[in-house]
């Protein structure tokens, strides 16, 4: 029996959820490829970590950003029981003060619903 990668899986990791979301968006909206972007928000340690920080990696950034019709939507991915760390809350507050929308997404189903709402607003 084949697994359906489009189904939500209880206990999935944030990485698995992000892969499903990106794969879904890439295939569902081919004309918008490149508009949903991954934020490298996790730095490695040591010398490379310091270099990454000087290049602009910011702890707490949302996992994904959707750029659509002159707006940016910050998408933070969390497991069913996941929670925001302090630096993620600081980032959320900063983005909302700048007028950007920030969402916590816990499933592919939630993502699909949000994307439909965003796209419908601009029809």
N, C-alpha and C positions, 0 to 999 in steps of 0.2 A: 504494500500500500504506500503510495507516495504522500509526502507531506505537502500541504498547501502552505507555501510561505506567506500567503496573504492573510492567513488567519492569525489572530492574536493568540499568544501562547502564555498561559499562566506561568509565572516564574521566569520569564525571559529576561535577559540582561538588557541594559540600556543600549549596548552596541548592537544587539540583535534587533531591537526596536528601531534604531536609527537606520540600519541596513534595509529593513522592510519599508520604512517610510521613504527613503531615498529611491529605492527600486520602484516602488509604486508610483511616485511622482515622475520619475524619469520616463516610465512607460506610459502613464496616463496622459501626461502633458508634454509631448515631445517638443512643441514649439516654445516651451518655457525651460528647456534644459539649460542649466547654468544659473537660473534664478533662485534655486534652492541650494544653499551652500553650507558646507561643514565649516565650523570654526575650530581651528586647532587651539583648544583652550587648556590643554594639559601639557605641561612642560616636563622634559626629562631632567634628571639631576646633573650635577657636575658642570663641566665647562659648556656642554651643549645646552643645558638648561639656562645658564646665564646668557648665552648668545641668543637663545630664543626670546628671552625677556627683553633684550635690547632691540630685537626685531619686531616687538609689538605683541607677543603672546600675553594675553590678559587672563589671569585666573578668574573664574566665575562667569565668563562669557557664556551666552546661550550656546547650546550644541549646534543649532542650525539657524540660519537666517533666510527668510524668503523675501526676495526683492520683487515687488509687483506693483505696477502702475504708480511709480514714484514714491512708494512706501516700503518700509522694511518691517518685517514681523519677526520678532525674536521667539524662537521655539526651544524651550528647555525640555529635554526628554528625561523621564523618570520611570522607574519600575513601579509596580503597584504600590509598594511600600516605601519607595524612595522619597527622599526629602532634600530640600535645598540646603546647601552649605551657606555659611555666613557670607562668603564672597559672592555667591550667586545671588543672594538677596540684595547685596549692595549693587551689583550689576543691573538687576531688574529695576531697582529704584532709579538708578542713573538713566537707564533707557526710557523709562516711563516719564521721567522729568523732561526728557528731550522730545517727548511726543510719540514715541514708538510703542507699538503694542507688544506685549510679552505674554506668552502662553506656556503653561506647563502641560505637556502631552504625555499620556500614560499608555496609549494604545494606538495601533494603526487606525482603528475605527474612529477615535477622537480626531486624529490627524485628517482623515478623509472628510469628516464633518466640517472641520475648521476650514479646510481648503475650499470646499464647496461654497461656504459662506463668503470667504474672501473673493473668490472668483465671481460669484453672483452679484456682489456689490458693484462690480465694474462692468457689468453687461449693459 
